[in-house]
């Protein structure tokens, strides 16, 4: 089980929004827009991806670490994902 089936449509909408931001950044580079504006948009896209990732981790914790499914290995898996998310 993926852990995000209940919010799959919302996840796809958010990913499409970030995809649009990335295409917009590409157009900005093609148009030789001011570099600080490009960096600002990159940060916005990164923020969108961070929110998506945190939502996925939240779903995982709520669905996979409850009751009998809880285990030290699952907790280690979640903490590893959070650590990777925070390390960028």
ChimeraX attribute file (.defattr): number of C-alpha atoms within 10 A of each C-alpha:
attribute: neighborCount
match mode: 1-to-1
recipient: residues
	/A:1	7
	/A:2	11
	/A:3	16
	/A:4	17
	/A:5	10
	/A:6	10
	/A:7	12
	/A:8	12
	/A:9	11
	/A:10	12
	/A:11	17
	/A:12	12
	/A:13	11
	/A:14	16
	/A:15	15
	/A:16	12
	/A:17	15
	/A:18	19
	/A:19	15
	/A:20	13
	/A:21	18
	/A:22	17
	/A:23	12
	/A:24	15
	/A:25	20
	/A:26	13
	/A:27	13
	/A:28	16
	/A:29	14
	/A:30	9
	/A:31	9
	/A:32	10
	/A:33	12
	/A:34	10
	/A:35	11
	/A:36	9
	/A:37	13
	/A:38	18
	/A:39	12
	/A:40	12
	/A:41	17
	/A:42	16
	/A:43	12
	/A:44	15
	/A:45	19
	/A:46	16
	/A:47	13
	/A:48	17
	/A:49	18
	/A:50	14
	/A:51	13
	/A:52	18
	/A:53	16
	/A:54	14
	/A:55	15
	/A:56	17
	/A:57	19
	/A:58	15
	/A:59	18
	/A:60	18
	/A:61	16
	/A:62	11
	/A:63	16
	/A:64	19
	/A:65	16
	/A:66	11
	/A:67	8
	/A:68	7
	/A:69	9
	/A:70	13
	/A:71	13
	/A:72	9
	/A:73	9
	/A:74	15
	/A:75	14
	/A:76	11
	/A:77	12
	/A:78	18
	/A:79	13
	/A:80	12
	/A:81	15
	/A:82	14
	/A:83	11
	/A:84	10
	/A:85	14
	/A:86	9
	/A:87	7
	/A:88	6
